[in-house]
Amino acid sequence: MQRNVQQKAAHVTTRRLLDMKQNGEKISVLTAYDYTMARILDGAGIDVILVGDSASNVFSGHNTTLPITIEEMIYHAKAVVRGVQAETGRAMVVIDMPFMSYQLSGEEALRNAGKIMKEHECDAVKLEGGRLIADTIKRITDVGIPVMGHLGLMPQSIYKYGSYKVRAREESEAEQLLEDARIVEQAGAFAVVLEKIPKKLAAEVTASLTIPTIGIGAGIECDGQVLVINDILGLNREFHPRFVRRYADLNTVIDDAVRQYVSDVKARSFPSADESY
């Protein structure tokens, strides 16, 4: 007797992302921080799920990404990996290494990257920075841990910048960013996020690299795009930068649902006889 068995989709790997760049297929990336959302994103066909240190903002309510700890990142990562594994198992899961988990020394960075990888079955880690952390990227990749880079606006350096304005508008900074991208690639990174830089510069970086670029506020010419899931679902009414496209207004949907629930409880119309035992 034949049985209908749901086949798991082929898991997205670093090799698959490179093939996508070479074939001109755009890469879709979104953040997730919990089991339920990870299942939804994986089932919807997302290529990469980033367990972002943006959890510090949207999950824990901090003003910046700096306060979140490595233990908290591992907690979120475990939930996301379980969610992906429970669904199709296709999406690649990348974990942000939080502030001060890799900046002090290459040895500590390697230890923390190893801890992240050993605590759950994620696929890669992500680090912010260029030439200053190139040796760290090489050290981590040399032991077999894939690294995604991050250039342009780097949220972990927000106090250094003093604002969230577009980076690399000046020629000198643009030239440095282009060189940093090449250095990050040479150090062994399999991809690099380009955040909030001019689209012309992002296109130049993308054309100059063999590895994929993932843009956020960096224009259409990047090999892929990443956004924070809370932003595209309209869960946060206060944050609406120009690079975010809002695909839903779940803040209103949830607000309406909760208000109706409160009303039903107060009016004693919930639970009904059919909803009781």
ChimeraX attribute file (.defattr): number of C-alpha atoms within 10 A of each C-alpha:
attribute: neighborCount
match mode: 1-to-1
recipient: residues
	/A:1	2
	/A:2	4
	/A:3	5
	/A:4	5
	/A:5	6
	/A:6	7
	/A:7	8
	/A:8	11
	/A:9	13
	/A:10	11
	/A:11	12
	/A:12	17
	/A:13	19
	/A:14	19
	/A:15	10
	/A:16	13
	/A:17	23
	/A:18	19
	/A:19	14
	/A:20	16
	/A:21	19
	/A:22	13
	/A:23	9
	/A:24	11
	/A:25	13
	/A:26	19
	/A:27	21
	/A:28	17
	/A:29	25
	/A:30	20
	/A:31	26
	/A:32	27
	/A:33	25
	/A:34	19
	/A:35	19
	/A:36	15
	/A:37	17
	/A:38	30
	/A:39	23
	/A:40	16
	/A:41	23
	/A:42	23
	/A:43	18
	/A:44	12
	/A:45	13
	/A:46	18
	/A:47	22
	/A:48	24
	/A:49	25
	/A:50	27
	/A:51	30
	/A:52	23
	/A:53	29
	/A:54	24
	/A:55	22
	/A:56	20
	/A:57	16
	/A:58	19
	/A:59	13
	/A:60	12
	/A:61	11
	/A:62	14
	/A:63	11
	/A:64	18
	/A:65	22
	/A:66	19
	/A:67	17
	/A:68	19
	/A:69	17
	/A:70	20
	/A:71	13
	/A:72	14
	/A:73	21
	/A:74	22
	/A:75	16
	/A:76	21
	/A:77	30
	/A:78	19
	/A:79	20
	/A:80	29
	/A:81	26
	/A:82	19
	/A:83	23
	/A:84	24
	/A:85	17
	/A:86	15
	/A:87	18
	/A:88	21
	/A:89	21
	/A:90	20
	/A:91	30
	/A:92	22
	/A:93	26
	/A:94	23
	/A:95	27
	/A:96	25
	/A:97	25
	/A:98	26
	/A:99	19
	/A:100	15
	/A:101	17
	/A:102	21
	/A:103	16
	/A:104	9
	/A:105	14
	/A:106	18
	/A:107	13
	/A:108	15
	/A:109	22
	/A:110	21
	/A:111	14
	/A:112	18
	/A:113	26
	/A:114	16
	/A:115	14
	/A:116	24
	/A:117	18
	/A:118	11
	/A:119	13
	/A:120	16
	/A:121	14
	/A:122	20
	/A:123	19
	/A:124	24
	/A:125	24
	/A:126	25
	/A:127	28
	/A:128	24
	/A:129	22
	/A:130	24
	/A:131	17
	/A:132	13
	/A:133	22
	/A:134	21
	/A:135	17
	/A:136	22
	/A:137	30
	/A:138	22
	/A:139	18
	/A:140	25
	/A:141	20
	/A:142	12
	/A:143	10
	/A:144	11
	/A:145	19
	/A:146	23
	/A:147	29
	/A:148	26
	/A:149	27
	/A:150	25
	/A:151	23
	/A:152	27
	/A:153	24
	/A:154	19
	/A:155	21
	/A:156	19
	/A:157	16
	/A:158	14
	/A:159	11
	/A:160	9
	/A:161	13
	/A:162	8
	/A:163	12
	/A:164	12
	/A:165	11
	/A:166	14
	/A:167	19
	/A:168	19
	/A:169	12
	/A:170	8
	/A:171	10
	/A:172	9
	/A:173	13
	/A:174	19
	/A:175	14
	/A:176	14
	/A:177	24
	/A:178	21
	/A:179	16
	/A:180	22
	/A:181	30
	/A:182	19
	/A:183	18
	/A:184	29
	/A:185	24
	/A:186	15
	/A:187	23
	/A:188	22
	/A:189	28
	/A:190	23
	/A:191	25
	/A:192	25
	/A:193	27
	/A:194	31
	/A:195	23
	/A:196	22
	/A:197	23
	/A:198	18
	/A:199	17
	/A:200	13
	/A:201	21
	/A:202	28
	/A:203	18
	/A:204	13
	/A:205	24
	/A:206	23
	/A:207	15
	/A:208	13
	/A:209	17
	/A:210	15
	/A:211	27
	/A:212	28
	/A:213	30
	/A:214	29
	/A:215	30
	/A:216	23
	/A:217	22
	/A:218	24
	/A:219	21
	/A:220	16
	/A:221	20
	/A:222	24
	/A:223	27
	/A:224	25
	/A:225	22
	/A:226	21
	/A:227	18
	/A:228	19
	/A:229	20
	/A:230	20
	/A:231	22
	/A:232	18
	/A:233	15
	/A:234	21
	/A:235	19
	/A:236	14
	/A:237	12
	/A:238	8
	/A:239	11
	/A:240	13
	/A:241	9
	/A:242	7
	/A:243	12
	/A:244	16
	/A:245	13
	/A:246	15
	/A:247	10
	/A:248	14
	/A:249	15
	/A:250	17
	/A:251	15
	/A:252	13
	/A:253	12
	/A:254	12
	/A:255	11
	/A:256	12
	/A:257	12
	/A:258	12
	/A:259	11
	/A:260	12
	/A:261	14
	/A:262	13
	/A:263	13
	/A:264	14
	/A:265	12
	/A:266	10
	/A:267	9
	/A:268	10
	/A:269	11
	/A:270	15
	/A:271	10
	/A:272	9
	/A:273	8
	/A:274	7
	/A:275	7
	/A:276	7
	/A:277	4
